[in-house]
Amino acid sequence: MKVILKENIPSLGYKDDVVEVKSGYGRNYLIPQGLAIIASDAALKRLAEDQKQRAHKIAKIHADAEAAAAALEGVKLTIAAKAAANGAIYGSVNAARVAEELAKLGHNIDRKIIELETVKMLGNYTAIVRFLRDVSADVELEVVAEVEE
């Protein structure tokens, strides 16, 4: 079954994408949750008209996203965490912690657009901040042991 996504769904696609899904997934989850609508001829025509009308707005959003990605270019974060002698950290470093550290530097980034596997060891990592499907920035992370005073 073909559906038009009304929101970004990480494993499926982006808003306004027309995707093919199994009919049970579409009818029992996506449509009742308001995440998609059936891709009928009328819905496809309405989608094309909406995209045509939003073209200038989308261009501005794209330019803003590219500016934000350029501002993050070359940013390197050092995150201190309590760690054991073998390098394993207590707890973890996740997207929320990265967003918090970026906010301290003046970059207000929503944690939901930061892609980072959960970090449980000291070392160097890369987080991807995905502003739009084709605009992203890499942020280097260094997880170091917290110094006790």
Salt bridges, closest charged atoms under 4 A:
ASP16 OD2 - ARG54 NH2 2.43
ASP17 OD1 - ARG133 NH2 3.02
ASP64 OD2 - LYS60 NZ 3.04
GLU66 OE2 - HIS62 ND1 3.33
GLU101 OE2 - LYS104 NZ 3.46
GLU115 OE2 - ARG130 NE 2.89
ASP134 OD2 - HIS62 NE2 3.28
